[in-house]
Amino acid sequence: RVQAELAQGKRVAVITRGYGSARVPEPFVVPPTLDLATVARQVGDEPALIRHHAPESILIKAAKRVDGARVAVSELGCDVIILDDAYQHVALARDENHCLIDASNPFASGHLVPRGILREPLEALHRATHIHLTRCDQAQDLEALRAQIVAVVPHLPVRESFHAPGRFWNVRNGELVAPSVLEEIQASGVTAVSAIGNPEAFSRTLEAMGIRVHLAWSCRDHAQIDREALERPGYIVTTEKDAMRIVDPPENLIALEIVLKDWND
């Protein structure tokens, strides 16, 4: 969405609370000159990934999103503000409210945290203007999930999508991996390293691409990748989100881009 707004000539600010990042005075406007590893440390790996794909956007770290929005509008002249992970941040009014639902595990037990995984009851979907179903390729019963959503919000548009593997790029120099190198990777196999919530899914994605995973090395979500994992021989593959945090990456480290595609295409 950030790239789409930028393509229309908008001045876009992305405001995030910076989960798991360092303490900085807020609201903190991320300087455009900061390298991605520093952005990941000070603001978070996901905002760093936004900077990687949309460098023209303005990143602002602000737990109090209203303060960040004031800076974006009054000081930076932004005409579009996108709130990262802020469906429950009702203190700031918005023109659109997008709710993402993981179709592979949409509502689990149906209980709120800490008993379950839901942040709010399903009735909170009434605040949404758009609903996005992700990982539709992994849904156990997509028809039943559609019916459950329609029963709560019958008139909302619902986009169905899945995570598809995209291009590989070298983490050290940012260059895309050539097709000949990809063939070599498929022939030799890789070490998969990640610090995400579902590392098994990352390994399955690689294997579905015909890439044999010799070793899957995983750390807790958002953690710094163990240096030992980055010193292994042969090709090492990581996620784009993890690549944002890695300082002085080795030459044999490559990242896999993940692209959100419409399920019905």
Secondary structure, DSSP 8 states (H G I E B T S, - for coil): -HHHHHHTT--EEEEE--TT-----SSEE--TTS-HHHHHHHT-HHHHHHHHH-TTSEEEE-SSHHHHHHIIIIIT--SEEEETT-TT-TTS--S--EEEEETTSSSTTS-BTTTSSBSS-GGGGGG-SEEEEE-GGG-S-HHHHHHHHHHH-TTS-EEEEEEEEEEEEETTT--B--HHHHHHHHHH-EEEEE-SS-HHHHHHHHHHTT--EEEEEE-STT----GGGGG-SSEEEEEHHHHTT-SS--TTEEEEEEEEEETT-
